[in-house]
């Protein structure tokens, strides 16, 4: 079947199919006119690739498993284990991102406090010149705390 029909059955763009072919993941037969001719059983392989990519499994890992998938040697329990492993990787990434987000919020609050302090100082002095909210070489290297802020006053 031609790439347009195959694309519709597999739920992938022709561009993605050509890319997977360039990587050696899909190997359609070539007709004398150069057109790709996909076998119906290759739809299953394309769906396997697409589903793997949707959950973030890298193409080199897919390439390793694809021969076993084609021959039926990749058992469902192995696929489930790979998916659960990916879930655990995603959970670790989520935890890391949440920790980074917390740091971003802490640093923003620290800067806001420093800016507010500088404004109060400027107003108290009656000075309209810009006052730096923190020394130029000083920024929190760990979690900003009240003690840390006082050290830089």
Phi and psi in radians as a Rosetta constraint file:
Dihedral C 1 N 2 CA 2 C 2 CIRCULARHARMONIC -1.301 0.35
Dihedral N 2 CA 2 C 2 N 3 CIRCULARHARMONIC 2.876 0.35
Dihedral C 2 N 3 CA 3 C 3 CIRCULARHARMONIC -1.058 0.35
Dihedral N 3 CA 3 C 3 N 4 CIRCULARHARMONIC -0.624 0.35
Dihedral C 3 N 4 CA 4 C 4 CIRCULARHARMONIC -1.120 0.35
Dihedral N 4 CA 4 C 4 N 5 CIRCULARHARMONIC -0.826 0.35
Dihedral C 4 N 5 CA 5 C 5 CIRCULARHARMONIC -1.176 0.35
Dihedral N 5 CA 5 C 5 N 6 CIRCULARHARMONIC -0.722 0.35
Dihedral C 5 N 6 CA 6 C 6 CIRCULARHARMONIC -1.107 0.35
Dihedral N 6 CA 6 C 6 N 7 CIRCULARHARMONIC -0.729 0.35
Dihedral C 6 N 7 CA 7 C 7 CIRCULARHARMONIC -1.022 0.35
Dihedral N 7 CA 7 C 7 N 8 CIRCULARHARMONIC -0.769 0.35
Dihedral C 7 N 8 CA 8 C 8 CIRCULARHARMONIC -1.121 0.35
Dihedral N 8 CA 8 C 8 N 9 CIRCULARHARMONIC -0.743 0.35
Dihedral C 8 N 9 CA 9 C 9 CIRCULARHARMONIC -1.184 0.35
Dihedral N 9 CA 9 C 9 N 10 CIRCULARHARMONIC -0.700 0.35
Dihedral C 9 N 10 CA 10 C 10 CIRCULARHARMONIC -1.439 0.35
Dihedral N 10 CA 10 C 10 N 11 CIRCULARHARMONIC -0.314 0.35
Dihedral C 10 N 11 CA 11 C 11 CIRCULARHARMONIC 1.304 0.35
Dihedral N 11 CA 11 C 11 N 12 CIRCULARHARMONIC 0.495 0.35
Dihedral C 11 N 12 CA 12 C 12 CIRCULARHARMONIC -2.181 0.35
Dihedral N 12 CA 12 C 12 N 13 CIRCULARHARMONIC 2.674 0.35
Dihedral C 12 N 13 CA 13 C 13 CIRCULARHARMONIC -1.303 0.35
Dihedral N 13 CA 13 C 13 N 14 CIRCULARHARMONIC 2.740 0.35
Dihedral C 13 N 14 CA 14 C 14 CIRCULARHARMONIC -1.061 0.35
Dihedral N 14 CA 14 C 14 N 15 CIRCULARHARMONIC -0.628 0.35
Dihedral C 14 N 15 CA 15 C 15 CIRCULARHARMONIC -1.046 0.35
Dihedral N 15 CA 15 C 15 N 16 CIRCULARHARMONIC -0.817 0.35
Dihedral C 15 N 16 CA 16 C 16 CIRCULARHARMONIC -1.093 0.35
Dihedral N 16 CA 16 C 16 N 17 CIRCULARHARMONIC -0.729 0.35
Dihedral C 16 N 17 CA 17 C 17 CIRCULARHARMONIC -1.083 0.35
Dihedral N 17 CA 17 C 17 N 18 CIRCULARHARMONIC -0.743 0.35
Dihedral C 17 N 18 CA 18 C 18 CIRCULARHARMONIC -1.119 0.35
Dihedral N 18 CA 18 C 18 N 19 CIRCULARHARMONIC -0.674 0.35
Dihedral C 18 N 19 CA 19 C 19 CIRCULARHARMONIC -1.105 0.35
Dihedral N 19 CA 19 C 19 N 20 CIRCULARHARMONIC -0.816 0.35
Dihedral C 19 N 20 CA 20 C 20 CIRCULARHARMONIC -1.104 0.35
Dihedral N 20 CA 20 C 20 N 21 CIRCULARHARMONIC -0.596 0.35
Dihedral C 20 N 21 CA 21 C 21 CIRCULARHARMONIC -1.166 0.35
Dihedral N 21 CA 21 C 21 N 22 CIRCULARHARMONIC -0.743 0.35
Dihedral C 21 N 22 CA 22 C 22 CIRCULARHARMONIC -1.096 0.35
Dihedral N 22 CA 22 C 22 N 23 CIRCULARHARMONIC -0.459 0.35
Dihedral C 22 N 23 CA 23 C 23 CIRCULARHARMONIC -1.537 0.35
Dihedral N 23 CA 23 C 23 N 24 CIRCULARHARMONIC -0.092 0.35
Dihedral C 23 N 24 CA 24 C 24 CIRCULARHARMONIC 1.475 0.35
Dihedral N 24 CA 24 C 24 N 25 CIRCULARHARMONIC 0.182 0.35
Dihedral C 24 N 25 CA 25 C 25 CIRCULARHARMONIC -1.377 0.35
Dihedral N 25 CA 25 C 25 N 26 CIRCULARHARMONIC -0.658 0.35
Dihedral C 25 N 26 CA 26 C 26 CIRCULARHARMONIC -2.053 0.35
Dihedral N 26 CA 26 C 26 N 27 CIRCULARHARMONIC 2.431 0.35
Dihedral C 26 N 27 CA 27 C 27 CIRCULARHARMONIC -2.280 0.35
Dihedral N 27 CA 27 C 27 N 28 CIRCULARHARMONIC 1.376 0.35
Dihedral C 27 N 28 CA 28 C 28 CIRCULARHARMONIC -1.277 0.35
Dihedral N 28 CA 28 C 28 N 29 CIRCULARHARMONIC 2.666 0.35
Dihedral C 28 N 29 CA 29 C 29 CIRCULARHARMONIC -1.279 0.35
Dihedral N 29 CA 29 C 29 N 30 CIRCULARHARMONIC 2.639 0.35
Dihedral C 29 N 30 CA 30 C 30 CIRCULARHARMONIC -1.835 0.35
Dihedral N 30 CA 30 C 30 N 31 CIRCULARHARMONIC 2.309 0.35
Dihedral C 30 N 31 CA 31 C 31 CIRCULARHARMONIC -1.396 0.35
Dihedral N 31 CA 31 C 31 N 32 CIRCULARHARMONIC 2.839 0.35
Dihedral C 31 N 32 CA 32 C 32 CIRCULARHARMONIC -0.953 0.35
Dihedral N 32 CA 32 C 32 N 33 CIRCULARHARMONIC -0.516 0.35
Dihedral C 32 N 33 CA 33 C 33 CIRCULARHARMONIC -1.466 0.35
Dihedral N 33 CA 33 C 33 N 34 CIRCULARHARMONIC 0.042 0.35
Dihedral C 33 N 34 CA 34 C 34 CIRCULARHARMONIC 1.603 0.35
Dihedral N 34 CA 34 C 34 N 35 CIRCULARHARMONIC -0.143 0.35
Dihedral C 34 N 35 CA 35 C 35 CIRCULARHARMONIC -1.202 0.35
Dihedral N 35 CA 35 C 35 N 36 CIRCULARHARMONIC 2.600 0.35
Dihedral C 35 N 36 CA 36 C 36 CIRCULARHARMONIC -1.364 0.35
Dihedral N 36 CA 36 C 36 N 37 CIRCULARHARMONIC 2.488 0.35
Dihedral C 36 N 37 CA 37 C 37 CIRCULARHARMONIC -2.253 0.35
Dihedral N 37 CA 37 C 37 N 38 CIRCULARHARMONIC 1.801 0.35
Dihedral C 37 N 38 CA 38 C 38 CIRCULARHARMONIC -1.515 0.35
Dihedral N 38 CA 38 C 38 N 39 CIRCULARHARMONIC 2.412 0.35
Dihedral C 38 N 39 CA 39 C 39 CIRCULARHARMONIC -1.409 0.35
Dihedral N 39 CA 39 C 39 N 40 CIRCULARHARMONIC 2.557 0.35
Dihedral C 39 N 40 CA 40 C 40 CIRCULARHARMONIC -0.959 0.35
Dihedral N 40 CA 40 C 40 N 41 CIRCULARHARMONIC -0.617 0.35
Dihedral C 40 N 41 CA 41 C 41 CIRCULARHARMONIC -1.206 0.35
Dihedral N 41 CA 41 C 41 N 42 CIRCULARHARMONIC -0.242 0.35
Dihedral C 41 N 42 CA 42 C 42 CIRCULARHARMONIC -1.323 0.35
Dihedral N 42 CA 42 C 42 N 43 CIRCULARHARMONIC -0.260 0.35
Dihedral C 42 N 43 CA 43 C 43 CIRCULARHARMONIC -1.057 0.35
Dihedral N 43 CA 43 C 43 N 44 CIRCULARHARMONIC -0.754 0.35
Dihedral C 43 N 44 CA 44 C 44 CIRCULARHARMONIC -1.017 0.35
Dihedral N 44 CA 44 C 44 N 45 CIRCULARHARMONIC -0.741 0.35
Dihedral C 44 N 45 CA 45 C 45 CIRCULARHARMONIC -1.159 0.35
Dihedral N 45 CA 45 C 45 N 46 CIRCULARHARMONIC -0.755 0.35
Dihedral C 45 N 46 CA 46 C 46 CIRCULARHARMONIC -1.100 0.35
Dihedral N 46 CA 46 C 46 N 47 CIRCULARHARMONIC -0.686 0.35
Dihedral C 46 N 47 CA 47 C 47 CIRCULARHARMONIC -1.157 0.35
Dihedral N 47 CA 47 C 47 N 48 CIRCULARHARMONIC -0.702 0.35
Dihedral C 47 N 48 CA 48 C 48 CIRCULARHARMONIC -1.034 0.35
Dihedral N 48 CA 48 C 48 N 49 CIRCULARHARMONIC -0.793 0.35
Dihedral C 48 N 49 CA 49 C 49 CIRCULARHARMONIC -1.100 0.35
Dihedral N 49 CA 49 C 49 N 50 CIRCULARHARMONIC -0.840 0.35
Dihedral C 49 N 50 CA 50 C 50 CIRCULARHARMONIC -1.077 0.35
Dihedral N 50 CA 50 C 50 N 51 CIRCULARHARMONIC -0.787 0.35
Dihedral C 50 N 51 CA 51 C 51 CIRCULARHARMONIC -1.136 0.35
Dihedral N 51 CA 51 C 51 N 52 CIRCULARHARMONIC -0.665 0.35
Dihedral C 51 N 52 CA 52 C 52 CIRCULARHARMONIC -1.126 0.35
Dihedral N 52 CA 52 C 52 N 53 CIRCULARHARMONIC -0.752 0.35
Dihedral C 52 N 53 CA 53 C 53 CIRCULARHARMONIC -1.146 0.35
Dihedral N 53 CA 53 C 53 N 54 CIRCULARHARMONIC -0.651 0.35
Dihedral C 53 N 54 CA 54 C 54 CIRCULARHARMONIC -1.033 0.35
Dihedral N 54 CA 54 C 54 N 55 CIRCULARHARMONIC -0.529 0.35
Dihedral C 54 N 55 CA 55 C 55 CIRCULARHARMONIC -1.723 0.35
Dihedral N 55 CA 55 C 55 N 56 CIRCULARHARMONIC 0.143 0.35
Dihedral C 55 N 56 CA 56 C 56 CIRCULARHARMONIC 1.508 0.35
Dihedral N 56 CA 56 C 56 N 57 CIRCULARHARMONIC 0.293 0.35
Dihedral C 56 N 57 CA 57 C 57 CIRCULARHARMONIC -1.302 0.35
Dihedral N 57 CA 57 C 57 N 58 CIRCULARHARMONIC 2.231 0.35
Dihedral C 57 N 58 CA 58 C 58 CIRCULARHARMONIC -1.138 0.35
Dihedral N 58 CA 58 C 58 N 59 CIRCULARHARMONIC 2.590 0.35
Dihedral C 58 N 59 CA 59 C 59 CIRCULARHARMONIC -0.993 0.35
Dihedral N 59 CA 59 C 59 N 60 CIRCULARHARMONIC -0.682 0.35
Dihedral C 59 N 60 CA 60 C 60 CIRCULARHARMONIC -1.061 0.35
Dihedral N 60 CA 60 C 60 N 61 CIRCULARHARMONIC -0.619 0.35
Dihedral C 60 N 61 CA 61 C 61 CIRCULARHARMONIC -1.208 0.35
Dihedral N 61 CA 61 C 61 N 62 CIRCULARHARMONIC -0.730 0.35
Dihedral C 61 N 62 CA 62 C 62 CIRCULARHARMONIC -1.073 0.35
Dihedral N 62 CA 62 C 62 N 63 CIRCULARHARMONIC -0.757 0.35
Dihedral C 62 N 63 CA 63 C 63 CIRCULARHARMONIC -1.057 0.35
Dihedral N 63 CA 63 C 63 N 64 CIRCULARHARMONIC -0.614 0.35
Dihedral C 63 N 64 CA 64 C 64 CIRCULARHARMONIC -1.158 0.35
Dihedral N 64 CA 64 C 64 N 65 CIRCULARHARMONIC -0.708 0.35
Dihedral C 64 N 65 CA 65 C 65 CIRCULARHARMONIC -1.503 0.35
Dihedral N 65 CA 65 C 65 N 66 CIRCULARHARMONIC -0.400 0.35
Dihedral C 65 N 66 CA 66 C 66 CIRCULARHARMONIC -1.000 0.35
Dihedral N 66 CA 66 C 66 N 67 CIRCULARHARMONIC -0.754 0.35
Dihedral C 66 N 67 CA 67 C 67 CIRCULARHARMONIC -1.033 0.35
Dihedral N 67 CA 67 C 67 N 68 CIRCULARHARMONIC -0.690 0.35
Dihedral C 67 N 68 CA 68 C 68 CIRCULARHARMONIC -1.203 0.35
Dihedral N 68 CA 68 C 68 N 69 CIRCULARHARMONIC -0.622 0.35
Dihedral C 68 N 69 CA 69 C 69 CIRCULARHARMONIC -1.146 0.35
Dihedral N 69 CA 69 C 69 N 70 CIRCULARHARMONIC -0.760 0.35
Dihedral C 69 N 70 CA 70 C 70 CIRCULARHARMONIC -1.033 0.35
Dihedral N 70 CA 70 C 70 N 71 CIRCULARHARMONIC -0.689 0.35
Dihedral C 70 N 71 CA 71 C 71 CIRCULARHARMONIC -1.566 0.35
Dihedral N 71 CA 71 C 71 N 72 CIRCULARHARMONIC 0.003 0.35
Dihedral C 71 N 72 CA 72 C 72 CIRCULARHARMONIC 1.398 0.35
Dihedral N 72 CA 72 C 72 N 73 CIRCULARHARMONIC 0.185 0.35
Dihedral C 72 N 73 CA 73 C 73 CIRCULARHARMONIC -1.511 0.35
Dihedral N 73 CA 73 C 73 N 74 CIRCULARHARMONIC -0.220 0.35
Dihedral C 73 N 74 CA 74 C 74 CIRCULARHARMONIC -1.516 0.35
Dihedral N 74 CA 74 C 74 N 75 CIRCULARHARMONIC 1.866 0.35
Dihedral C 74 N 75 CA 75 C 75 CIRCULARHARMONIC -1.338 0.35
Dihedral N 75 CA 75 C 75 N 76 CIRCULARHARMONIC 2.654 0.35
Dihedral C 75 N 76 CA 76 C 76 CIRCULARHARMONIC -0.963 0.35
Dihedral N 76 CA 76 C 76 N 77 CIRCULARHARMONIC -0.671 0.35
Dihedral C 76 N 77 CA 77 C 77 CIRCULARHARMONIC -1.147 0.35
Dihedral N 77 CA 77 C 77 N 78 CIRCULARHARMONIC -0.529 0.35
Dihedral C 77 N 78 CA 78 C 78 CIRCULARHARMONIC -1.229 0.35
Dihedral N 78 CA 78 C 78 N 79 CIRCULARHARMONIC -0.659 0.35
Dihedral C 78 N 79 CA 79 C 79 CIRCULARHARMONIC -1.145 0.35
Dihedral N 79 CA 79 C 79 N 80 CIRCULARHARMONIC -0.752 0.35
Dihedral C 79 N 80 CA 80 C 80 CIRCULARHARMONIC -1.074 0.35
Dihedral N 80 CA 80 C 80 N 81 CIRCULARHARMONIC -0.768 0.35
Dihedral C 80 N 81 CA 81 C 81 CIRCULARHARMONIC -1.075 0.35
Dihedral N 81 CA 81 C 81 N 82 CIRCULARHARMONIC -0.699 0.35
Dihedral C 81 N 82 CA 82 C 82 CIRCULARHARMONIC -1.128 0.35
Dihedral N 82 CA 82 C 82 N 83 CIRCULARHARMONIC -0.694 0.35
Dihedral C 82 N 83 CA 83 C 83 CIRCULARHARMONIC -1.177 0.35
Dihedral N 83 CA 83 C 83 N 84 CIRCULARHARMONIC -0.703 0.35
Dihedral C 83 N 84 CA 84 C 84 CIRCULARHARMONIC -1.164 0.35
Dihedral N 84 CA 84 C 84 N 85 CIRCULARHARMONIC -0.635 0.35
Dihedral C 84 N 85 CA 85 C 85 CIRCULARHARMONIC -1.094 0.35
Dihedral N 85 CA 85 C 85 N 86 CIRCULARHARMONIC -0.754 0.35
Dihedral C 85 N 86 CA 86 C 86 CIRCULARHARMONIC -1.108 0.35
Dihedral N 86 CA 86 C 86 N 87 CIRCULARHARMONIC -0.696 0.35
Dihedral C 86 N 87 CA 87 C 87 CIRCULARHARMONIC -1.007 0.35
Dihedral N 87 CA 87 C 87 N 88 CIRCULARHARMONIC -0.785 0.35
Dihedral C 87 N 88 CA 88 C 88 CIRCULARHARMONIC -1.112 0.35
Dihedral N 88 CA 88 C 88 N 89 CIRCULARHARMONIC -0.677 0.35
Dihedral C 88 N 89 CA 89 C 89 CIRCULARHARMONIC -1.093 0.35
Dihedral N 89 CA 89 C 89 N 90 CIRCULARHARMONIC -0.740 0.35
Dihedral C 89 N 90 CA 90 C 90 CIRCULARHARMONIC -1.140 0.35
Dihedral N 90 CA 90 C 90 N 91 CIRCULARHARMONIC -0.706 0.35
Dihedral C 90 N 91 CA 91 C 91 CIRCULARHARMONIC -1.058 0.35
Dihedral N 91 CA 91 C 91 N 92 CIRCULARHARMONIC -0.716 0.35
Dihedral C 91 N 92 CA 92 C 92 CIRCULARHARMONIC -1.136 0.35
Dihedral N 92 CA 92 C 92 N 93 CIRCULARHARMONIC -0.723 0.35
Dihedral C 92 N 93 CA 93 C 93 CIRCULARHARMONIC -1.114 0.35
Dihedral N 93 CA 93 C 93 N 94 CIRCULARHARMONIC -0.728 0.35
Dihedral C 93 N 94 CA 94 C 94 CIRCULARHARMONIC -1.080 0.35
Dihedral N 94 CA 94 C 94 N 95 CIRCULARHARMONIC -0.783 0.35
Dihedral C 94 N 95 CA 95 C 95 CIRCULARHARMONIC -1.069 0.35
Dihedral N 95 CA 95 C 95 N 96 CIRCULARHARMONIC -0.735 0.35
Dihedral C 95 N 96 CA 96 C 96 CIRCULARHARMONIC -1.115 0.35
Dihedral N 96 CA 96 C 96 N 97 CIRCULARHARMONIC -0.776 0.35
Dihedral C 96 N 97 CA 97 C 97 CIRCULARHARMONIC -1.127 0.35
Dihedral N 97 CA 97 C 97 N 98 CIRCULARHARMONIC -0.667 0.35
Dihedral C 97 N 98 CA 98 C 98 CIRCULARHARMONIC -1.127 0.35
Dihedral N 98 CA 98 C 98 N 99 CIRCULARHARMONIC -0.704 0.35
Dihedral C 98 N 99 CA 99 C 99 CIRCULARHARMONIC -1.130 0.35
Dihedral N 99 CA 99 C 99 N 100 CIRCULARHARMONIC -0.721 0.35
Dihedral C 99 N 100 CA 100 C 100 CIRCULARHARMONIC -1.134 0.35
Dihedral N 100 CA 100 C 100 N 101 CIRCULARHARMONIC -0.718 0.35
Dihedral C 100 N 101 CA 101 C 101 CIRCULARHARMONIC -1.053 0.35
Dihedral N 101 CA 101 C 101 N 102 CIRCULARHARMONIC -0.747 0.35
Dihedral C 101 N 102 CA 102 C 102 CIRCULARHARMONIC -1.035 0.35
Dihedral N 102 CA 102 C 102 N 103 CIRCULARHARMONIC -0.749 0.35
Dihedral C 102 N 103 CA 103 C 103 CIRCULARHARMONIC -1.106 0.35
Dihedral N 103 CA 103 C 103 N 104 CIRCULARHARMONIC -0.727 0.35
Dihedral C 103 N 104 CA 104 C 104 CIRCULARHARMONIC -1.022 0.35
Dihedral N 104 CA 104 C 104 N 105 CIRCULARHARMONIC -0.819 0.35
Dihedral C 104 N 105 CA 105 C 105 CIRCULARHARMONIC -1.109 0.35
Dihedral N 105 CA 105 C 105 N 106 CIRCULARHARMONIC -0.744 0.35
Dihedral C 105 N 106 CA 106 C 106 CIRCULARHARMONIC -1.081 0.35
Dihedral N 106 CA 106 C 106 N 107 CIRCULARHARMONIC -0.776 0.35
Dihedral C 106 N 107 CA 107 C 107 CIRCULARHARMONIC -1.156 0.35
Dihedral N 107 CA 107 C 107 N 108 CIRCULARHARMONIC -0.697 0.35
Dihedral C 107 N 108 CA 108 C 108 CIRCULARHARMONIC -1.090 0.35
Dihedral N 108 CA 108 C 108 N 109 CIRCULARHARMONIC -0.744 0.35
Dihedral C 108 N 109 CA 109 C 109 CIRCULARHARMONIC -1.137 0.35
Dihedral N 109 CA 109 C 109 N 110 CIRCULARHARMONIC -0.698 0.35
Dihedral C 109 N 110 CA 110 C 110 CIRCULARHARMONIC -1.053 0.35
Dihedral N 110 CA 110 C 110 N 111 CIRCULARHARMONIC -0.796 0.35
Dihedral C 110 N 111 CA 111 C 111 CIRCULARHARMONIC -1.146 0.35
Dihedral N 111 CA 111 C 111 N 112 CIRCULARHARMONIC -0.745 0.35
Dihedral C 111 N 112 CA 112 C 112 CIRCULARHARMONIC -1.001 0.35
Dihedral N 112 CA 112 C 112 N 113 CIRCULARHARMONIC -0.735 0.35
Dihedral C 112 N 113 CA 113 C 113 CIRCULARHARMONIC -1.125 0.35
Dihedral N 113 CA 113 C 113 N 114 CIRCULARHARMONIC -0.718 0.35
Dihedral C 113 N 114 CA 114 C 114 CIRCULARHARMONIC -1.140 0.35
Dihedral N 114 CA 114 C 114 N 115 CIRCULARHARMONIC -0.716 0.35
Dihedral C 114 N 115 CA 115 C 115 CIRCULARHARMONIC -1.124 0.35
Dihedral N 115 CA 115 C 115 N 116 CIRCULARHARMONIC -0.780 0.35
Dihedral C 115 N 116 CA 116 C 116 CIRCULARHARMONIC -1.091 0.35
Dihedral N 116 CA 116 C 116 N 117 CIRCULARHARMONIC -0.708 0.35
Dihedral C 116 N 117 CA 117 C 117 CIRCULARHARMONIC -1.110 0.35
Dihedral N 117 CA 117 C 117 N 118 CIRCULARHARMONIC -0.766 0.35
Dihedral C 117 N 118 CA 118 C 118 CIRCULARHARMONIC -1.106 0.35
Dihedral N 118 CA 118 C 118 N 119 CIRCULARHARMONIC -0.697 0.35
Dihedral C 118 N 119 CA 119 C 119 CIRCULARHARMONIC -1.117 0.35
Dihedral N 119 CA 119 C 119 N 120 CIRCULARHARMONIC -0.743 0.35
Dihedral C 119 N 120 CA 120 C 120 CIRCULARHARMONIC -1.096 0.35
Dihedral N 120 CA 120 C 120 N 121 CIRCULARHARMONIC -0.721 0.35
Dihedral C 120 N 121 CA 121 C 121 CIRCULARHARMONIC -1.099 0.35
Dihedral N 121 CA 121 C 121 N 122 CIRCULARHARMONIC -0.780 0.35
Dihedral C 121 N 122 CA 122 C 122 CIRCULARHARMONIC -1.095 0.35
Dihedral N 122 CA 122 C 122 N 123 CIRCULARHARMONIC -0.754 0.35
Dihedral C 122 N 123 CA 123 C 123 CIRCULARHARMONIC -1.166 0.35
Dihedral N 123 CA 123 C 123 N 124 CIRCULARHARMONIC -0.668 0.35
Dihedral C 123 N 124 CA 124 C 124 CIRCULARHARMONIC -1.152 0.35
Dihedral N 124 CA 124 C 124 N 125 CIRCULARHARMONIC -0.604 0.35
Dihedral C 124 N 125 CA 125 C 125 CIRCULARHARMONIC -1.440 0.35
Dihedral N 125 CA 125 C 125 N 126 CIRCULARHARMONIC -0.232 0.35
Dihedral C 125 N 126 CA 126 C 126 CIRCULARHARMONIC 1.274 0.35
Dihedral N 126 CA 126 C 126 N 127 CIRCULARHARMONIC 0.323 0.35
Dihedral C 126 N 127 CA 127 C 127 CIRCULARHARMONIC -1.637 0.35
Dihedral N 127 CA 127 C 127 N 128 CIRCULARHARMONIC 2.325 0.35
Dihedral C 127 N 128 CA 128 C 128 CIRCULARHARMONIC -1.702 0.35
Dihedral N 128 CA 128 C 128 N 129 CIRCULARHARMONIC -0.080 0.35
Dihedral C 128 N 129 CA 129 C 129 CIRCULARHARMONIC -1.189 0.35
Dihedral N 129 CA 129 C 129 N 130 CIRCULARHARMONIC 2.646 0.35
Dihedral C 129 N 130 CA 130 C 130 CIRCULARHARMONIC -1.186 0.35
Dihedral N 130 CA 130 C 130 N 131 CIRCULARHARMONIC 2.327 0.35
Dihedral C 130 N 131 CA 131 C 131 CIRCULARHARMONIC -1.973 0.35
Dihedral N 131 CA 131 C 131 N 132 CIRCULARHARMONIC 2.341 0.35
Dihedral C 131 N 132 CA 132 C 132 CIRCULARHARMONIC -1.221 0.35
Dihedral N 132 CA 132 C 132 N 133 CIRCULARHARMONIC 2.330 0.35
Dihedral C 132 N 133 CA 133 C 133 CIRCULARHARMONIC -1.275 0.35
Dihedral N 133 CA 133 C 133 N 134 CIRCULARHARMONIC -0.329 0.35
Dihedral C 133 N 134 CA 134 C 134 CIRCULARHARMONIC -2.745 0.35
Dihedral N 134 CA 134 C 134 N 135 CIRCULARHARMONIC 2.693 0.35
Dihedral C 134 N 135 CA 135 C 135 CIRCULARHARMONIC -1.042 0.35
Dihedral N 135 CA 135 C 135 N 136 CIRCULARHARMONIC 2.509 0.35
Dihedral C 135 N 136 CA 136 C 136 CIRCULARHARMONIC -1.048 0.35
Dihedral N 136 CA 136 C 136 N 137 CIRCULARHARMONIC -0.576 0.35
Dihedral C 136 N 137 CA 137 C 137 CIRCULARHARMONIC -1.621 0.35
Dihedral N 137 CA 137 C 137 N 138 CIRCULARHARMONIC 0.104 0.35
Dihedral C 137 N 138 CA 138 C 138 CIRCULARHARMONIC -2.024 0.35
Dihedral N 138 CA 138 C 138 N 139 CIRCULARHARMONIC 2.205 0.35
Dihedral C 138 N 139 CA 139 C 139 CIRCULARHARMONIC -2.636 0.35
Dihedral N 139 CA 139 C 139 N 140 CIRCULARHARMONIC 2.759 0.35
Dihedral C 139 N 140 CA 140 C 140 CIRCULARHARMONIC -1.190 0.35
Dihedral N 140 CA 140 C 140 N 141 CIRCULARHARMONIC 2.314 0.35
Dihedral C 140 N 141 CA 141 C 141 CIRCULARHARMONIC -1.777 0.35
Dihedral N 141 CA 141 C 141 N 142 CIRCULARHARMONIC -0.252 0.35
Dihedral C 141 N 142 CA 142 C 142 CIRCULARHARMONIC -2.242 0.35
Dihedral N 142 CA 142 C 142 N 143 CIRCULARHARMONIC -2.943 0.35
Dihedral C 142 N 143 CA 143 C 143 CIRCULARHARMONIC -1.030 0.35
Dihedral N 143 CA 143 C 143 N 144 CIRCULARHARMONIC 2.142 0.35
Dihedral C 143 N 144 CA 144 C 144 CIRCULARHARMONIC -1.109 0.35
Dihedral N 144 CA 144 C 144 N 145 CIRCULARHARMONIC 2.395 0.35
Dihedral C 144 N 145 CA 145 C 145 CIRCULARHARMONIC -2.321 0.35
Dihedral N 145 CA 145 C 145 N 146 CIRCULARHARMONIC 2.971 0.35
Dihedral C 145 N 146 CA 146 C 146 CIRCULARHARMONIC -1.085 0.35
Dihedral N 146 CA 146 C 146 N 147 CIRCULARHARMONIC -0.724 0.35
Dihedral C 146 N 147 CA 147 C 147 CIRCULARHARMONIC -1.047 0.35
Dihedral N 147 CA 147 C 147 N 148 CIRCULARHARMONIC -0.786 0.35
Dihedral C 147 N 148 CA 148 C 148 CIRCULARHARMONIC -1.060 0.35
Dihedral N 148 CA 148 C 148 N 149 CIRCULARHARMONIC -0.743 0.35
Dihedral C 148 N 149 CA 149 C 149 CIRCULARHARMONIC -1.061 0.35
Dihedral N 149 CA 149 C 149 N 150 CIRCULARHARMONIC -0.749 0.35
Dihedral C 149 N 150 CA 150 C 150 CIRCULARHARMONIC -1.147 0.35
Dihedral N 150 CA 150 C 150 N 151 CIRCULARHARMONIC -0.564 0.35
Dihedral C 150 N 151 CA 151 C 151 CIRCULARHARMONIC -1.108 0.35
Dihedral N 151 CA 151 C 151 N 152 CIRCULARHARMONIC -0.478 0.35
Dihedral C 151 N 152 CA 152 C 152 CIRCULARHARMONIC -1.698 0.35
Dihedral N 152 CA 152 C 152 N 153 CIRCULARHARMONIC 0.047 0.35
